[in-house]
Amino acid sequence: MRYTTERLTERLLDIQETISNITKYTGQEREKFDEDELIQSWIILHLEMIGNLARAIPQDFQDQHPEISWGRIIGMRNIIHHYFEIDQNRIWEAIEQDLPVLKGAIEAILNKEESA
């Protein structure tokens, strides 16, 4: 499938929205995350969504933007494959470290495209 600029922008905006949803409900409060299975499940689902959205972005676009760790982001969708062996520390690491970096990189890409 050939991606148009508009379709790429939509995918990037979808990733940003999903990140915002995760951060809205985590509030950077680890204790709530650790205690609430519903929040954990919800976050895992959204991490999987981010991985699937990133996987749908064409390789040539990924190659043009090496500042994003595409493989690591796409790998987020694999977190859920071991339902009863989920590493909560790895998920929280993604929330605290990976998602802010990804969101910032996507913002930079979108701003650059907007000003072009």
Backbone as CSV, one residue per row, in Angstrom:
resi,resn,N_x,N_y,N_z,CA_x,CA_y,CA_z,C_x,C_y,C_z
1,MET,0.833,-1.172,0.000,0.000,0.000,0.000,0.884,1.244,0.000
2,ARG,0.577,2.148,-0.887,1.321,3.395,-0.966,0.730,4.384,0.029
3,TYR,1.590,4.977,0.823,1.138,5.934,1.813,1.258,7.341,1.267
4,THR,0.222,8.120,1.432,0.278,9.532,1.088,0.801,10.283,2.311
5,THR,1.179,11.515,2.094,1.627,12.348,3.210,0.512,12.478,4.243
6,GLU,-0.709,12.606,3.771,-1.846,12.737,4.688,-2.025,11.473,5.536
7,ARG,-1.875,10.335,4.905,-2.030,9.063,5.635,-0.917,8.886,6.668
8,LEU,0.304,9.254,6.299,1.409,9.197,7.257,1.150,10.131,8.428
9,THR,0.687,11.328,8.116,0.389,12.291,9.171,-0.689,11.737,10.097
10,GLU,-1.708,11.108,9.535,-2.757,10.497,10.355,-2.190,9.440,11.290
11,ARG,-1.313,8.596,10.780,-0.714,7.543,11.610,0.112,8.157,12.736
12,LEU,0.894,9.171,12.412,1.710,9.824,13.433,0.829,10.492,14.483
13,LEU,-0.243,11.124,14.043,-1.183,11.734,14.991,-1.885,10.676,15.838
14,ASP,-2.190,9.528,15.245,-2.781,8.424,16.014,-1.833,7.955,17.114
15,ILE,-0.545,7.851,16.775,0.446,7.453,17.788,0.498,8.496,18.894
16,GLN,0.531,9.761,18.525,0.561,10.824,19.541,-0.663,10.778,20.448
17,GLU,-1.825,10.578,19.853,-3.056,10.514,20.643,-3.027,9.327,21.602
18,THR,-2.522,8.213,21.136,-2.440,7.023,21.988,-1.475,7.255,23.143
19,ILE,-0.357,7.907,22.863,0.588,8.254,23.936,-0.085,9.179,24.948
20,SER,-0.807,10.178,24.452,-1.505,11.104,25.355,-2.519,10.373,26.220
21,ASN,-3.225,9.412,25.636,-4.186,8.627,26.426,-3.493,7.842,27.518
22,ILE,-2.361,7.262,27.202,-1.618,6.499,28.213,-1.165,7.420,29.336
23,THR,-0.550,8.532,28.986,-0.021,9.427,30.022,-1.143,10.078,30.828
24,LYS,-2.293,10.268,30.200,-3.441,10.836,30.924,-3.871,9.905,32.049
25,TYR,-3.837,8.609,31.799,-4.316,7.665,32.800,-3.228,7.132,33.727
26,THR,-1.990,7.303,33.371,-0.943,6.874,34.294,-0.565,8.004,35.231
27,GLY,-0.575,9.226,34.731,-0.232,10.358,35.575,1.124,10.210,36.239
28,GLN,1.965,9.347,35.690,3.292,9.077,36.251,3.226,8.570,37.687
29,GLU,2.141,7.914,38.040,1.985,7.357,39.383,2.142,5.847,39.328
30,ARG,3.295,5.396,39.638,3.616,3.969,39.547,2.754,3.127,40.483
31,GLU,2.468,3.647,41.652,1.719,2.869,42.626,0.336,2.492,42.096
32,LYS,-0.358,3.436,41.473,-1.684,3.133,40.908,-1.575,2.087,39.808
33,PHE,-0.548,2.216,38.996,-0.328,1.259,37.921,-0.122,-0.139,38.486
34,ASP,0.733,-0.260,39.492,1.045,-1.568,40.074,-0.171,-2.219,40.727
35,GLU,-1.080,-1.426,41.265,-2.203,-1.958,42.031,-3.458,-2.231,41.205
36,ASP,-3.554,-1.651,40.032,-4.809,-1.715,39.287,-4.638,-2.505,37.987
37,GLU,-5.177,-3.721,37.983,-5.061,-4.579,36.797,-5.781,-3.988,35.590
38,LEU,-6.844,-3.255,35.829,-7.563,-2.629,34.722,-6.681,-1.586,34.033
39,ILE,-5.995,-0.767,34.805,-5.075,0.220,34.227,-3.950,-0.500,33.490
40,GLN,-3.417,-1.555,34.071,-2.351,-2.310,33.407,-2.826,-2.845,32.058
41,SER,-3.990,-3.456,32.047,-4.527,-4.022,30.802,-4.770,-2.940,29.763
42,TRP,-5.304,-1.831,30.193,-5.594,-0.726,29.297,-4.305,-0.189,28.675
43,ILE,-3.281,-0.030,29.494,-1.997,0.479,29.002,-1.361,-0.523,28.045
44,ILE,-1.397,-1.779,28.386,-0.817,-2.806,27.508,-1.505,-2.792,26.149
45,LEU,-2.820,-2.671,26.149,-3.556,-2.588,24.886,-3.097,-1.385,24.061
46,HIS,-2.911,-0.262,24.706,-2.492,0.941,23.994,-1.033,0.865,23.527
47,LEU,-0.191,0.205,24.275,1.183,-0.016,23.802,1.182,-0.893,22.556
48,GLU,0.310,-1.898,22.565,0.178,-2.741,21.386,-0.306,-1.916,20.192
49,MET,-1.238,-1.016,20.430,-1.742,-0.155,19.357,-0.613,0.693,18.775
50,ILE,0.221,1.255,19.638,1.352,2.060,19.163,2.269,1.200,18.300
51,GLY,2.564,-0.005,18.749,3.412,-0.902,17.971,2.821,-1.223,16.610
52,ASN,1.526,-1.469,16.562,0.868,-1.772,15.286,0.830,-0.558,14.374
53,LEU,0.578,0.612,14.932,0.591,1.830,14.125,1.983,2.086,13.549
54,ALA,3.002,1.896,14.372,4.381,2.108,13.901,4.755,1.091,12.834
55,ARG,4.303,-0.119,12.996,4.604,-1.169,12.019,3.990,-0.851,10.657
56,ALA,2.887,-0.127,10.657,2.204,0.220,9.409,2.884,1.372,8.665
57,ILE,3.830,2.021,9.299,4.535,3.124,8.647,5.580,2.540,7.708
58,PRO,5.609,3.000,6.466,6.520,2.423,5.464,7.988,2.489,5.877
59,GLN,8.725,1.476,5.451,10.137,1.371,5.791,10.939,2.583,5.317
60,ASP,10.618,3.118,4.138,11.383,4.261,3.651,11.214,5.478,4.559
61,PHE,10.027,5.658,5.112,9.809,6.750,6.059,10.586,6.482,7.347
62,GLN,10.551,5.236,7.806,11.319,4.879,9.001,12.805,5.145,8.776
63,ASP,13.297,4.796,7.593,14.712,5.010,7.281,15.074,6.490,7.268
64,GLN,14.131,7.327,6.886,14.356,8.772,6.853,14.355,9.383,8.254
65,HIS,13.879,8.633,9.233,13.763,9.140,10.601,14.388,8.165,11.606
66,PRO,15.715,8.047,11.540,16.407,7.123,12.450,16.426,7.606,13.901
67,GLU,15.977,8.840,14.133,15.922,9.346,15.504,14.861,8.606,16.328
68,ILE,13.995,7.877,15.644,12.989,7.062,16.325,13.450,5.608,16.281
69,SER,13.433,4.968,17.414,13.808,3.554,17.502,12.616,2.709,17.062
70,TRP,12.417,2.652,15.749,11.237,1.993,15.199,11.129,0.536,15.644
71,GLY,12.226,-0.177,15.631,12.187,-1.586,16.033,11.713,-1.762,17.460
72,ARG,12.194,-0.911,18.326,11.796,-0.982,19.736,10.318,-0.613,19.894
73,ILE,9.889,0.406,19.162,8.496,0.839,19.240,7.572,-0.248,18.687
74,ILE,7.935,-0.798,17.542,7.138,-1.877,16.949,7.107,-3.084,17.890
75,GLY,8.213,-3.306,18.578,8.290,-4.417,19.522,7.347,-4.290,20.704
76,MET,6.836,-3.077,20.947,5.891,-2.893,22.052,4.653,-3.764,21.876
77,ARG,4.315,-4.050,20.627,3.109,-4.847,20.405,3.296,-6.280,20.872
78,ASN,4.520,-6.698,21.102,4.793,-8.055,21.561,4.718,-8.201,23.076
79,ILE,4.561,-7.093,23.769,4.483,-7.141,25.234,3.347,-8.040,25.682
80,ILE,2.258,-8.038,24.934,1.069,-8.743,25.408,1.076,-10.234,25.118
81,HIS,2.042,-10.726,24.420,2.013,-12.129,24.027,2.216,-13.096,25.190
82,HIS,2.637,-12.584,26.318,2.819,-13.432,27.493,1.971,-12.848,28.625
83,TYR,0.670,-13.063,28.536,-0.294,-12.414,29.410,0.029,-12.529,30.897
84,PHE,0.472,-13.689,31.319,0.683,-13.884,32.744,2.136,-13.690,33.162
85,GLU,2.967,-13.302,32.232,4.377,-13.071,32.532,4.794,-11.671,32.095
86,ILE,3.919,-10.711,32.242,4.197,-9.349,31.810,5.136,-8.686,32.810
87,ASP,6.172,-8.071,32.283,7.156,-7.370,33.100,6.665,-5.948,33.339
88,GLN,6.099,-5.716,34.512,5.572,-4.390,34.830,6.659,-3.326,34.811
89,ASN,7.865,-3.700,35.187,8.957,-2.725,35.146,9.244,-2.281,33.719
90,ARG,9.194,-3.219,32.776,9.432,-2.873,31.370,8.321,-1.974,30.841
91,ILE,7.097,-2.245,31.235,5.980,-1.405,30.802,6.130,0.000,31.375
92,TRP,6.456,0.084,32.646,6.614,1.400,33.262,7.802,2.142,32.642
93,GLU,8.846,1.432,32.318,9.994,2.037,31.632,9.551,2.639,30.295
94,ALA,8.717,1.921,29.580,8.193,2.439,28.305,7.391,3.715,28.539
95,ILE,6.578,3.725,29.590,5.763,4.900,29.902,6.648,6.099,30.240
96,GLU,7.621,5.884,31.092,8.459,6.990,31.563,9.532,7.422,30.571
97,GLN,10.101,6.473,29.834,11.261,6.791,29.008,10.963,6.770,27.511
98,ASP,10.384,5.704,27.029,10.204,5.548,25.583,9.128,6.467,25.017
99,LEU,7.993,6.540,25.687,6.882,7.306,25.137,7.164,8.808,25.041
100,PRO,7.768,9.442,26.058,8.073,10.872,25.904,9.052,11.151,24.753
101,VAL,10.023,10.276,24.570,10.978,10.443,23.471,10.262,10.287,22.132
102,LEU,9.421,9.267,22.029,8.673,9.039,20.795,7.752,10.216,20.495
103,LYS,7.049,10.676,21.503,6.126,11.800,21.305,6.885,13.039,20.835
104,GLY,8.019,13.328,21.443,8.823,14.485,21.039,9.337,14.360,19.616
105,ALA,9.770,13.178,19.240,10.277,12.956,17.880,9.165,13.120,16.855
106,ILE,7.993,12.610,17.166,6.864,12.748,16.244,6.448,14.209,16.131
107,GLU,6.430,14.919,17.251,6.113,16.357,17.205,7.084,17.100,16.301
108,ALA,8.366,16.771,16.409,9.370,17.424,15.566,9.124,17.130,14.081
109,ILE,8.799,15.878,13.765,8.512,15.506,12.373,7.298,16.259,11.859
110,LEU,6.244,16.276,12.647,5.012,16.954,12.224,5.232,18.459,12.081
111,ASN,5.979,19.063,12.988,6.263,20.483,12.890,7.085,20.801,11.651
112,LYS,8.032,19.933,11.349,8.869,20.127,10.156,8.018,20.025,8.891
113,GLU,7.136,19.043,8.843,6.261,18.881,7.674,5.300,20.048,7.548
114,GLU,4.818,20.539,8.697,3.869,21.654,8.687,4.518,22.931,8.168
115,SER,5.771,23.134,8.515,6.460,24.367,8.091,7.050,24.246,6.682
116,ALA,7.018,23.049,6.103,7.581,22.863,4.755,6.623,23.327,3.674
